[in-house]
Amino acid sequence: MKIGRAASLTDTGRRRLRNEDAFVFEPPLFAIADGMGGARAGEVAAGIAAVALKDGRQHVDGEESLEAIIAEANRLVWERSVADPTTAGMGTTITVAFVDAPASQVVFGHVGDSRAYRLRDGILEQITTDHSLVAELVRTGVLTPEEAERHPQRSAITRAVGTERAIDADVFTVPAEPGDLVLICSDGLTDMLSEAEIAAAIVGADADPERAAEALVAAANAQGGEDNITVVLFELVEGEPGSEPEPEPEPEPAAGPETTIEPTPDADGDAGVRRHGAGSGGRAAAIGLIALVVVVGLLALYWGIGR
Ligand code: MN
């Protein structure tokens, strides 16, 4: 088994002025980060995390080493937020996929509410578990999945990279088969599209990663595009591991509030962070508001019963 075609796309969406998502496209390692925090802090957090994952990718060979580079990303975001008051409290989600082709498996690392999905035989399956308030409320039976999709606090996450000194990441390994297609994405996609709509967009693009990426972003924007939308897709195919083309080296982008990394048009060599957008805006920091949000959740339940 080896990695076949792969593609990535990030889009500011139709409501936000800035794109605070970042991604890493460094086969066999792929990742996305969705930053949160006031002013430009979310963008800073996602950028630092993405650069940390990119820098650490050479050391990744399995779960333990993947966990280690996530811990390093957490340390770098945390230390910056402590040192720089304008970024206090910032954080980011991370969803990472490392393809261990010789072992026919994919190792995932995950914190927050970005997601990984696998499309196999036309069936889309969510691989990650959201670390979000609404996901907790669904698990405990307070909300139905349908109520969670429309919940006003659906962006409230219960774990994030960089908000605390220590990080608790989900790291796990999933067996892979030739023909699998993996999607990792930010909530700007999954808040706008149902699982069925995501599957339909990919299948409608003949599971071609590049066409599917464009179709997914277009569909999320057509549904409102309320948040930044980032997708990374790769397929697994028959073949000798290691025969994939190596990503071309490029200058390391520096992470920081004054850094703007322009989008690169080529899908093949665009390793690293790609962002665009200008202005201000951002995702509300949710950590610490859990008690308040539980009340909102209970109100939603009450309304559900009342109707
Ligand atoms: Mn988002």
py3Dmol code that shows the C-alpha trace and the ligand (Angstrom):
import py3Dmol

protein = """\
ATOM      1  CA  MET A   1       0.000   0.000   0.000  1.00  0.00           C
ATOM      2  CA  LYS A   2       1.082   3.554  -0.641  1.00  0.00           C
ATOM      3  CA  ILE A   3      -0.298   7.074  -0.710  1.00  0.00           C
ATOM      4  CA  GLY A   4      -1.970   7.889  -4.004  1.00  0.00           C
ATOM      5  CA  ARG A   5      -3.341  11.259  -4.954  1.00  0.00           C
ATOM      6  CA  ALA A   6      -3.649  13.909  -2.268  1.00  0.00           C
ATOM      7  CA  ALA A   7      -4.919  17.462  -2.102  1.00  0.00           C
ATOM      8  CA  SER A   8      -5.476  20.314   0.317  1.00  0.00           C
ATOM      9  CA  LEU A   9      -7.566  23.444   0.212  1.00  0.00           C
ATOM     10  CA  THR A  10      -8.295  26.197   2.696  1.00  0.00           C
ATOM     11  CA  ASP A  11     -10.826  28.968   2.309  1.00  0.00           C
ATOM     12  CA  THR A  12     -11.811  31.913   4.487  1.00  0.00           C
ATOM     13  CA  GLY A  13     -15.492  31.209   3.881  1.00  0.00           C
ATOM     14  CA  ARG A  14     -18.125  33.882   3.342  1.00  0.00           C
ATOM     15  CA  ARG A  15     -18.480  35.433   6.796  1.00  0.00           C
ATOM     16  CA  ARG A  16     -15.038  35.640   8.379  1.00  0.00           C
ATOM     17  CA  LEU A  17     -12.512  38.270   7.441  1.00  0.00           C
ATOM     18  CA  ARG A  18      -9.491  36.181   8.355  1.00  0.00           C
ATOM     19  CA  ASN A  19      -8.547  32.568   7.876  1.00  0.00           C
ATOM     20  CA  GLU A  20      -7.415  31.152  11.223  1.00  0.00           C
ATOM     21  CA  ASP A  21      -7.106  27.597   9.927  1.00  0.00           C
ATOM     22  CA  ALA A  22      -3.735  26.156   8.961  1.00  0.00           C
ATOM     23  CA  PHE A  23      -2.700  22.845   7.486  1.00  0.00           C
ATOM     24  CA  VAL A  24       0.326  20.643   6.942  1.00  0.00           C
ATOM     25  CA  PHE A  25       0.736  18.786   3.658  1.00  0.00           C
ATOM     26  CA  GLU A  26       3.912  16.749   4.077  1.00  0.00           C
ATOM     27  CA  PRO A  27       3.215  13.175   2.950  1.00  0.00           C
ATOM     28  CA  PRO A  28       3.181  10.832   4.792  1.00  0.00           C
ATOM     29  CA  LEU A  29       2.060  13.373   7.398  1.00  0.00           C
ATOM     30  CA  PHE A  30      -1.035  15.527   6.967  1.00  0.00           C
ATOM     31  CA  ALA A  31      -2.624  17.823   9.523  1.00  0.00           C
ATOM     32  CA  ILE A  32      -4.998  20.672  10.049  1.00  0.00           C
ATOM     33  CA  ALA A  33      -5.245  23.202  12.887  1.00  0.00           C
ATOM     34  CA  ASP A  34      -8.197  25.490  13.606  1.00  0.00           C
ATOM     35  CA  GLY A  35      -7.137  28.359  15.811  1.00  0.00           C
ATOM     36  CA  MET A  36      -9.179  30.153  18.431  1.00  0.00           C
ATOM     37  CA  GLY A  37      -8.605  33.299  20.427  1.00  0.00           C
ATOM     38  CA  GLY A  38      -9.225  36.993  20.216  1.00  0.00           C
ATOM     39  CA  ALA A  39      -7.778  39.393  17.655  1.00  0.00           C
ATOM     40  CA  ARG A  40      -5.283  37.431  15.582  1.00  0.00           C
ATOM     41  CA  ALA A  41      -4.406  34.959  18.343  1.00  0.00           C
ATOM     42  CA  GLY A  42      -6.246  32.052  16.760  1.00  0.00           C
ATOM     43  CA  GLU A  43      -4.231  32.472  13.612  1.00  0.00           C
ATOM     44  CA  VAL A  44      -1.027  32.622  15.657  1.00  0.00           C
ATOM     45  CA  ALA A  45      -1.921  29.450  17.576  1.00  0.00           C
ATOM     46  CA  ALA A  46      -2.821  27.476  14.458  1.00  0.00           C
ATOM     47  CA  GLY A  47       0.307  28.715  12.682  1.00  0.00           C
ATOM     48  CA  ILE A  48       2.643  27.783  15.535  1.00  0.00           C
ATOM     49  CA  ALA A  49       1.059  24.340  15.833  1.00  0.00           C
ATOM     50  CA  ALA A  50       1.265  23.696  12.094  1.00  0.00           C
ATOM     51  CA  VAL A  51       4.925  24.699  11.938  1.00  0.00           C
ATOM     52  CA  ALA A  52       5.678  22.520  14.988  1.00  0.00           C
ATOM     53  CA  LEU A  53       4.037  19.508  13.345  1.00  0.00           C
ATOM     54  CA  LYS A  54       5.869  20.172  10.110  1.00  0.00           C
ATOM     55  CA  ASP A  55       9.187  20.539  11.901  1.00  0.00           C
ATOM     56  CA  GLY A  56       8.614  17.360  13.894  1.00  0.00           C
ATOM     57  CA  ARG A  57       7.371  15.195  11.040  1.00  0.00           C
ATOM     58  CA  GLN A  58      10.718  13.509  10.396  1.00  0.00           C
ATOM     59  CA  HIS A  59      10.616  11.982  13.878  1.00  0.00           C
ATOM     60  CA  VAL A  60       7.184  10.433  13.496  1.00  0.00           C
ATOM     61  CA  ASP A  61       7.028   6.676  13.041  1.00  0.00           C
ATOM     62  CA  GLY A  62       4.057   5.717  15.196  1.00  0.00           C
ATOM     63  CA  GLU A  63       1.787   6.651  18.047  1.00  0.00           C
ATOM     64  CA  GLU A  64       4.397   7.582  20.624  1.00  0.00           C
ATOM     65  CA  SER A  65       6.328   9.897  18.343  1.00  0.00           C
ATOM     66  CA  LEU A  66       3.134  11.455  16.998  1.00  0.00           C
ATOM     67  CA  GLU A  67       2.049  12.146  20.550  1.00  0.00           C
ATOM     68  CA  ALA A  68       5.453  13.721  21.176  1.00  0.00           C
ATOM     69  CA  ILE A  69       5.192  16.234  18.331  1.00  0.00           C
ATOM     70  CA  ILE A  70       1.666  17.170  19.432  1.00  0.00           C
ATOM     71  CA  ALA A  71       3.033  17.747  22.939  1.00  0.00           C
ATOM     72  CA  GLU A  72       5.761  19.926  21.432  1.00  0.00           C
ATOM     73  CA  ALA A  73       3.160  21.902  19.447  1.00  0.00           C
ATOM     74  CA  ASN A  74       1.231  22.361  22.684  1.00  0.00           C
ATOM     75  CA  ARG A  75       4.336  23.545  24.513  1.00  0.00           C
ATOM     76  CA  LEU A  76       5.163  26.119  21.831  1.00  0.00           C
ATOM     77  CA  VAL A  77       1.636  27.557  21.688  1.00  0.00           C
ATOM     78  CA  TRP A  78       1.374  27.594  25.490  1.00  0.00           C
ATOM     79  CA  GLU A  79       4.736  29.312  25.977  1.00  0.00           C
ATOM     80  CA  ARG A  80       3.898  31.945  23.381  1.00  0.00           C
ATOM     81  CA  SER A  81       0.540  32.640  25.040  1.00  0.00           C
ATOM     82  CA  VAL A  82       2.230  33.053  28.421  1.00  0.00           C
ATOM     83  CA  ALA A  83       4.960  35.304  27.013  1.00  0.00           C
ATOM     84  CA  ASP A  84       2.710  37.461  24.832  1.00  0.00           C
ATOM     85  CA  PRO A  85      -0.351  38.963  26.583  1.00  0.00           C
ATOM     86  CA  THR A  86      -2.016  39.756  23.249  1.00  0.00           C
ATOM     87  CA  THR A  87      -2.314  36.007  22.685  1.00  0.00           C
ATOM     88  CA  ALA A  88      -3.305  34.961  26.225  1.00  0.00           C
ATOM     89  CA  GLY A  89      -5.727  32.052  26.204  1.00  0.00           C
ATOM     90  CA  MET A  90      -5.218  31.234  22.538  1.00  0.00           C
ATOM     91  CA  GLY A  91      -5.419  27.661  21.388  1.00  0.00           C
ATOM     92  CA  THR A  92      -5.999  25.483  18.398  1.00  0.00           C
ATOM     93  CA  THR A  93      -7.455  22.186  17.380  1.00  0.00           C
ATOM     94  CA  ILE A  94      -5.157  19.653  15.758  1.00  0.00           C
ATOM     95  CA  THR A  95      -6.031  16.647  13.659  1.00  0.00           C
ATOM     96  CA  VAL A  96      -3.028  14.767  12.288  1.00  0.00           C
ATOM     97  CA  ALA A  97      -2.834  11.693  10.070  1.00  0.00           C
ATOM     98  CA  PHE A  98       0.460   9.852   9.640  1.00  0.00           C
ATOM     99  CA  VAL A  99       0.395   7.140   6.978  1.00  0.00           C
ATOM    100  CA  ASP A 100       2.456   4.114   8.003  1.00  0.00           C
ATOM    101  CA  ALA A 101       2.339   2.544   4.548  1.00  0.00           C
ATOM    102  CA  PRO A 102       4.586  -0.491   5.264  1.00  0.00           C
ATOM    103  CA  ALA A 103       2.243  -1.522   8.084  1.00  0.00           C
ATOM    104  CA  SER A 104      -0.908  -0.635   6.075  1.00  0.00           C
ATOM    105  CA  GLN A 105      -2.204   1.646   8.767  1.00  0.00           C
ATOM    106  CA  VAL A 106      -2.808   5.291   9.546  1.00  0.00           C
ATOM    107  CA  VAL A 107      -1.926   6.803  12.914  1.00  0.00           C
ATOM    108  CA  PHE A 108      -4.181   9.648  13.991  1.00  0.00           C
ATOM    109  CA  GLY A 109      -3.597  12.348  16.580  1.00  0.00           C
ATOM    110  CA  HIS A 110      -6.481  14.543  17.555  1.00  0.00           C
ATOM    111  CA  VAL A 111      -7.443  17.380  19.894  1.00  0.00           C
ATOM    112  CA  GLY A 112     -10.608  19.488  19.567  1.00  0.00           C
ATOM    113  CA  ASP A 113     -13.441  19.439  17.053  1.00  0.00           C
ATOM    114  CA  SER A 114     -11.680  19.187  13.728  1.00  0.00           C
ATOM    115  CA  ARG A 115     -12.358  15.756  12.258  1.00  0.00           C
ATOM    116  CA  ALA A 116     -10.990  12.842  10.298  1.00  0.00           C
ATOM    117  CA  TYR A 117     -13.216  10.711   8.098  1.00  0.00           C
ATOM    118  CA  ARG A 118     -12.567   7.605   6.049  1.00  0.00           C
ATOM    119  CA  LEU A 119     -14.439   6.843   2.862  1.00  0.00           C
ATOM    120  CA  ARG A 120     -14.386   3.113   2.110  1.00  0.00           C
ATOM    121  CA  ASP A 121     -16.637   1.420  -0.459  1.00  0.00           C
ATOM    122  CA  GLY A 122     -18.675   4.611  -0.752  1.00  0.00           C
ATOM    123  CA  ILE A 123     -19.401   4.750   2.981  1.00  0.00           C
ATOM    124  CA  LEU A 124     -18.148   7.705   5.013  1.00  0.00           C
ATOM    125  CA  GLU A 125     -17.177   7.042   8.608  1.00  0.00           C
ATOM    126  CA  GLN A 126     -16.032   9.575  11.200  1.00  0.00           C
ATOM    127  CA  ILE A 127     -12.778   8.372  12.712  1.00  0.00           C
ATOM    128  CA  THR A 128     -12.215  11.025  15.382  1.00  0.00           C
ATOM    129  CA  THR A 129     -14.379  11.839  18.378  1.00  0.00           C
ATOM    130  CA  ASP A 130     -15.071  15.539  18.841  1.00  0.00           C
ATOM    131  CA  HIS A 131     -13.782  17.088  22.045  1.00  0.00           C
ATOM    132  CA  SER A 132     -16.713  19.455  22.115  1.00  0.00           C
ATOM    133  CA  LEU A 133     -19.452  20.335  24.486  1.00  0.00           C
ATOM    134  CA  VAL A 134     -22.226  19.228  22.153  1.00  0.00           C
ATOM    135  CA  ALA A 135     -20.476  15.895  21.540  1.00  0.00           C
ATOM    136  CA  GLU A 136     -20.370  15.354  25.314  1.00  0.00           C
ATOM    137  CA  LEU A 137     -24.070  16.233  25.533  1.00  0.00           C
ATOM    138  CA  VAL A 138     -24.856  13.762  22.743  1.00  0.00           C
ATOM    139  CA  ARG A 139     -22.815  11.060  24.478  1.00  0.00           C
ATOM    140  CA  THR A 140     -24.708  11.613  27.734  1.00  0.00           C
ATOM    141  CA  GLY A 141     -28.064  11.671  25.961  1.00  0.00           C
ATOM    142  CA  VAL A 142     -28.849  15.336  26.639  1.00  0.00           C
ATOM    143  CA  LEU A 143     -28.880  16.267  22.958  1.00  0.00           C
ATOM    144  CA  THR A 144     -29.691  14.271  19.852  1.00  0.00           C
ATOM    145  CA  PRO A 145     -27.093  14.386  17.044  1.00  0.00           C
ATOM    146  CA  GLU A 146     -29.558  16.509  15.047  1.00  0.00           C
ATOM    147  CA  GLU A 147     -29.917  19.014  17.893  1.00  0.00           C
ATOM    148  CA  ALA A 148     -26.142  19.119  18.257  1.00  0.00           C
ATOM    149  CA  GLU A 149     -25.736  20.068  14.581  1.00  0.00           C
ATOM    150  CA  ARG A 150     -27.851  23.190  15.069  1.00  0.00           C
ATOM    151  CA  HIS A 151     -26.738  24.022  18.589  1.00  0.00           C
ATOM    152  CA  PRO A 152     -25.615  27.640  19.077  1.00  0.00           C
ATOM    153  CA  GLN A 153     -22.675  26.450  21.195  1.00  0.00           C
ATOM    154  CA  ARG A 154     -21.561  23.764  18.770  1.00  0.00           C
ATOM    155  CA  SER A 155     -18.149  25.437  18.395  1.00  0.00           C
ATOM    156  CA  ALA A 156     -17.381  25.162  22.117  1.00  0.00           C
ATOM    157  CA  ILE A 157     -14.513  22.729  22.502  1.00  0.00           C
ATOM    158  CA  THR A 158     -13.494  20.940  25.663  1.00  0.00           C
ATOM    159  CA  ARG A 159      -9.859  20.298  24.736  1.00  0.00           C
ATOM    160  CA  ALA A 160      -7.434  22.448  22.788  1.00  0.00           C
ATOM    161  CA  VAL A 161      -3.748  22.624  21.984  1.00  0.00           C
ATOM    162  CA  GLY A 162      -1.914  25.397  23.820  1.00  0.00           C
ATOM    163  CA  THR A 163      -4.479  26.419  26.423  1.00  0.00           C
ATOM    164  CA  GLU A 164      -2.794  24.461  29.201  1.00  0.00           C
ATOM    165  CA  ARG A 165       0.706  23.336  30.034  1.00  0.00           C
ATOM    166  CA  ALA A 166      -0.189  19.682  29.513  1.00  0.00           C
ATOM    167  CA  ILE A 167      -2.084  18.207  26.588  1.00  0.00           C
ATOM    168  CA  ASP A 168      -4.368  15.196  26.428  1.00  0.00           C
ATOM    169  CA  ALA A 169      -4.450  14.082  22.798  1.00  0.00           C
ATOM    170  CA  ASP A 170      -6.314  11.120  21.342  1.00  0.00           C
ATOM    171  CA  VAL A 171      -3.702   9.049  19.500  1.00  0.00           C
ATOM    172  CA  PHE A 172      -4.749   5.816  17.830  1.00  0.00           C
ATOM    173  CA  THR A 173      -4.042   3.613  14.842  1.00  0.00           C
ATOM    174  CA  VAL A 174      -6.533   2.548  12.195  1.00  0.00           C
ATOM    175  CA  PRO A 175      -5.905  -0.256   9.688  1.00  0.00           C
ATOM    176  CA  ALA A 176      -5.952   0.973   6.098  1.00  0.00           C
ATOM    177  CA  GLU A 177      -6.779  -0.684   2.785  1.00  0.00           C
ATOM    178  CA  PRO A 178      -6.039   0.268  -0.799  1.00  0.00           C
ATOM    179  CA  GLY A 179      -9.048   2.258  -1.979  1.00  0.00           C
ATOM    180  CA  ASP A 180      -9.508   4.123   1.308  1.00  0.00           C
ATOM    181  CA  LEU A 181      -9.796   7.862   1.099  1.00  0.00           C
ATOM    182  CA  VAL A 182      -9.088   9.918   4.214  1.00  0.00           C
ATOM    183  CA  LEU A 183     -10.481  13.409   4.780  1.00  0.00           C
ATOM    184  CA  ILE A 184      -9.335  15.690   7.574  1.00  0.00           C
ATOM    185  CA  CYS A 185     -11.228  18.943   7.925  1.00  0.00           C
ATOM    186  CA  SER A 186     -12.090  21.882  10.124  1.00  0.00           C
ATOM    187  CA  ASP A 187     -15.541  22.522  11.571  1.00  0.00           C
ATOM    188  CA  GLY A 188     -16.161  25.128   8.872  1.00  0.00           C
ATOM    189  CA  LEU A 189     -16.890  22.110   6.668  1.00  0.00           C
ATOM    190  CA  THR A 190     -18.761  19.894   9.113  1.00  0.00           C
ATOM    191  CA  ASP A 191     -20.947  22.682  10.532  1.00  0.00           C
ATOM    192  CA  MET A 192     -22.177  23.489   7.034  1.00  0.00           C
ATOM    193  CA  LEU A 193     -22.542  19.991   5.581  1.00  0.00           C
ATOM    194  CA  SER A 194     -24.089  16.810   6.879  1.00  0.00           C
ATOM    195  CA  GLU A 195     -22.164  13.557   6.700  1.00  0.00           C
ATOM    196  CA  ALA A 196     -24.360  12.534   3.743  1.00  0.00           C
ATOM    197  CA  GLU A 197     -23.563  15.790   1.936  1.00  0.00           C
ATOM    198  CA  ILE A 198     -19.840  15.330   2.538  1.00  0.00           C
ATOM    199  CA  ALA A 199     -20.001  11.784   1.174  1.00  0.00           C
ATOM    200  CA  ALA A 200     -22.038  12.943  -1.825  1.00  0.00           C
ATOM    201  CA  ALA A 201     -19.532  15.693  -2.666  1.00  0.00           C
ATOM    202  CA  ILE A 202     -16.608  13.245  -2.570  1.00  0.00           C
ATOM    203  CA  VAL A 203     -18.385  10.520  -4.519  1.00  0.00           C
ATOM    204  CA  GLY A 204     -19.639  13.134  -6.994  1.00  0.00           C
ATOM    205  CA  ALA A 205     -16.005  14.068  -7.621  1.00  0.00           C
ATOM    206  CA  ASP A 206     -15.209  10.381  -8.314  1.00  0.00           C
ATOM    207  CA  ALA A 207     -13.184  10.414  -5.085  1.00  0.00           C
ATOM    208  CA  ASP A 208     -10.493  12.471  -6.849  1.00  0.00           C
ATOM    209  CA  PRO A 209      -8.913  14.326  -3.898  1.00  0.00           C
ATOM    210  CA  GLU A 210      -8.362  17.592  -5.735  1.00  0.00           C
ATOM    211  CA  ARG A 211     -11.835  17.734  -7.257  1.00  0.00           C
ATOM    212  CA  ALA A 212     -13.366  16.564  -3.994  1.00  0.00           C
ATOM    213  CA  ALA A 213     -11.557  19.327  -2.071  1.00  0.00           C
ATOM    214  CA  GLU A 214     -12.959  21.943  -4.427  1.00  0.00           C
ATOM    215  CA  ALA A 215     -16.445  20.421  -4.281  1.00  0.00           C
ATOM    216  CA  LEU A 216     -16.440  20.307  -0.481  1.00  0.00           C
ATOM    217  CA  VAL A 217     -15.327  23.916  -0.076  1.00  0.00           C
ATOM    218  CA  ALA A 218     -17.836  25.079  -2.696  1.00  0.00           C
ATOM    219  CA  ALA A 219     -20.645  23.157  -0.993  1.00  0.00           C
ATOM    220  CA  ALA A 220     -19.775  24.575   2.457  1.00  0.00           C
ATOM    221  CA  ASN A 221     -19.747  28.094   1.010  1.00  0.00           C
ATOM    222  CA  ALA A 222     -23.037  27.455  -0.772  1.00  0.00           C
ATOM    223  CA  GLN A 223     -24.551  26.537   2.612  1.00  0.00           C
ATOM    224  CA  GLY A 224     -23.401  29.820   4.130  1.00  0.00           C
ATOM    225  CA  GLY A 225     -19.644  29.494   4.584  1.00  0.00           C
ATOM    226  CA  GLU A 226     -19.927  30.739   8.150  1.00  0.00           C
ATOM    227  CA  ASP A 227     -16.418  29.746   9.190  1.00  0.00           C
ATOM    228  CA  ASN A 228     -13.022  29.080   7.658  1.00  0.00           C
ATOM    229  CA  ILE A 229     -13.073  25.829   5.680  1.00  0.00           C
ATOM    230  CA  THR A 230     -10.027  23.583   5.423  1.00  0.00           C
ATOM    231  CA  VAL A 231      -9.843  20.127   3.891  1.00  0.00           C
ATOM    232  CA  VAL A 232      -6.975  17.709   3.334  1.00  0.00           C
ATOM    233  CA  LEU A 233      -7.680  14.496   1.430  1.00  0.00           C
ATOM    234  CA  PHE A 234      -5.477  11.585   0.488  1.00  0.00           C
ATOM    235  CA  GLU A 235      -6.107   8.184  -0.980  1.00  0.00           C
ATOM    236  CA  LEU A 236      -4.385   4.890  -0.279  1.00  0.00           C
ATOM    237  CA  VAL A 237      -3.650   2.692  -3.257  1.00  0.00           C
ATOM    238  CA  GLU A 238      -1.932  -0.558  -4.175  1.00  0.00           C
ATOM    239  CA  GLY A 239       1.819  -0.277  -4.579  1.00  0.00           C
ATOM    240  CA  GLU A 240       5.193  -0.346  -2.926  1.00  0.00           C
ATOM    241  CA  PRO A 241       5.466   1.983   0.071  1.00  0.00           C
ATOM    242  CA  GLY A 242       8.119   4.628  -0.422  1.00  0.00           C
ATOM    243  CA  SER A 243       7.454   5.040  -4.137  1.00  0.00           C
ATOM    244  CA  GLU A 244       5.480   8.219  -3.473  1.00  0.00           C
ATOM    245  CA  PRO A 245       7.057  11.436  -4.686  1.00  0.00           C
ATOM    246  CA  GLU A 246       8.878  13.275  -1.896  1.00  0.00           C
ATOM    247  CA  PRO A 247       7.521  16.715  -1.056  1.00  0.00           C
ATOM    248  CA  GLU A 248       9.779  19.421  -2.414  1.00  0.00           C
ATOM    249  CA  PRO A 249      11.704  21.309   0.226  1.00  0.00           C
ATOM    250  CA  GLU A 250      10.818  24.957   0.603  1.00  0.00           C
ATOM    251  CA  PRO A 251      11.781  27.787   2.939  1.00  0.00           C
ATOM    252  CA  GLU A 252      10.354  27.402   6.409  1.00  0.00           C
ATOM    253  CA  PRO A 253       7.548  29.870   7.061  1.00  0.00           C
ATOM    254  CA  ALA A 254       7.933  31.729  10.335  1.00  0.00           C
ATOM    255  CA  ALA A 255       4.926  31.673  12.631  1.00  0.00           C
ATOM    256  CA  GLY A 256       3.909  34.952  14.151  1.00  0.00           C
ATOM    257  CA  PRO A 257       1.276  37.648  14.191  1.00  0.00           C
ATOM    258  CA  GLU A 258       2.971  39.626  11.448  1.00  0.00           C
ATOM    259  CA  THR A 259       3.428  36.663   9.152  1.00  0.00           C
ATOM    260  CA  THR A 260       1.296  36.331   6.082  1.00  0.00           C
ATOM    261  CA  ILE A 261       1.805  33.252   4.007  1.00  0.00           C
ATOM    262  CA  GLU A 262       0.321  33.587   0.580  1.00  0.00           C
ATOM    263  CA  PRO A 263      -1.487  30.688  -1.031  1.00  0.00           C
ATOM    264  CA  THR A 264       0.529  28.731  -3.520  1.00  0.00           C
ATOM    265  CA  PRO A 265      -1.363  27.677  -6.618  1.00  0.00           C
ATOM    266  CA  ASP A 266       0.308  24.324  -7.224  1.00  0.00           C
ATOM    267  CA  ALA A 267      -1.193  21.381  -5.391  1.00  0.00           C
ATOM    268  CA  ASP A 268       1.928  19.241  -5.526  1.00  0.00           C
ATOM    269  CA  GLY A 269       4.678  21.252  -3.904  1.00  0.00           C
ATOM    270  CA  ASP A 270       2.612  23.327  -1.516  1.00  0.00           C
ATOM    271  CA  ALA A 271       3.932  21.854   1.668  1.00  0.00           C
ATOM    272  CA  GLY A 272       3.328  23.705   4.856  1.00  0.00           C
ATOM    273  CA  VAL A 273       0.976  26.368   5.992  1.00  0.00           C
ATOM    274  CA  ARG A 274      -1.215  28.101   3.498  1.00  0.00           C
ATOM    275  CA  ARG A 275      -3.451  30.863   4.604  1.00  0.00           C
ATOM    276  CA  HIS A 276      -5.082  33.945   3.268  1.00  0.00           C
ATOM    277  CA  GLY A 277      -7.507  36.619   4.353  1.00  0.00           C
ATOM    278  CA  ALA A 278      -7.270  39.972   6.076  1.00  0.00           C
ATOM    279  CA  GLY A 279      -8.998  41.903   8.820  1.00  0.00           C
ATOM    280  CA  SER A 280     -10.106  40.727  12.201  1.00  0.00           C
ATOM    281  CA  GLY A 281     -12.525  38.207  13.547  1.00  0.00           C
ATOM    282  CA  GLY A 282     -12.258  34.837  15.087  1.00  0.00           C
ATOM    283  CA  ARG A 283     -13.756  31.920  16.782  1.00  0.00           C
ATOM    284  CA  ALA A 284     -14.817  32.533  20.341  1.00  0.00           C
ATOM    285  CA  ALA A 285     -12.616  30.884  22.929  1.00  0.00           C
ATOM    286  CA  ALA A 286     -14.766  28.326  24.642  1.00  0.00           C
ATOM    287  CA  ILE A 287     -12.611  26.674  27.223  1.00  0.00           C
ATOM    288  CA  GLY A 288     -13.826  27.718  30.641  1.00  0.00           C
ATOM    289  CA  LEU A 289     -17.354  28.499  29.534  1.00  0.00           C
ATOM    290  CA  ILE A 290     -18.493  24.931  29.924  1.00  0.00           C
ATOM    291  CA  ALA A 291     -20.796  25.549  32.883  1.00  0.00           C
ATOM    292  CA  LEU A 292     -22.574  28.349  31.046  1.00  0.00           C
ATOM    293  CA  VAL A 293     -22.880  26.240  27.966  1.00  0.00           C
ATOM    294  CA  VAL A 294     -24.349  23.311  29.863  1.00  0.00           C
ATOM    295  CA  VAL A 295     -27.142  25.667  30.899  1.00  0.00           C
ATOM    296  CA  VAL A 296     -27.653  26.608  27.262  1.00  0.00           C
ATOM    297  CA  GLY A 297     -27.712  22.917  26.396  1.00  0.00           C
ATOM    298  CA  LEU A 298     -30.321  22.228  29.052  1.00  0.00           C
ATOM    299  CA  LEU A 299     -32.383  25.154  27.767  1.00  0.00           C
ATOM    300  CA  ALA A 300     -32.192  23.666  24.288  1.00  0.00           C
ATOM    301  CA  LEU A 301     -33.365  20.343  25.717  1.00  0.00           C
ATOM    302  CA  TYR A 302     -36.190  22.117  27.546  1.00  0.00           C
ATOM    303  CA  TRP A 303     -37.265  23.800  24.321  1.00  0.00           C
ATOM    304  CA  GLY A 304     -37.078  20.459  22.580  1.00  0.00           C
ATOM    305  CA  ILE A 305     -39.491  18.982  25.115  1.00  0.00           C
ATOM    306  CA  GLY A 306     -41.724  22.064  25.066  1.00  0.00           C
ATOM    307  CA  ARG A 307     -42.351  21.847  21.340  1.00  0.00           C
TER     308      ARG A 307
END
"""
ligand_1 = """\
1
MN
Mn -13.427 26.593 12.732
"""
view = py3Dmol.view(width=600, height=400)
view.addModel(protein, "pdb")
view.setStyle({"model": 0}, {"cartoon": {"style": "trace"}})
view.addModel(ligand_1, "xyz")
view.setStyle({"model": 1}, {"stick": {}})
view.zoomTo()
view.show()
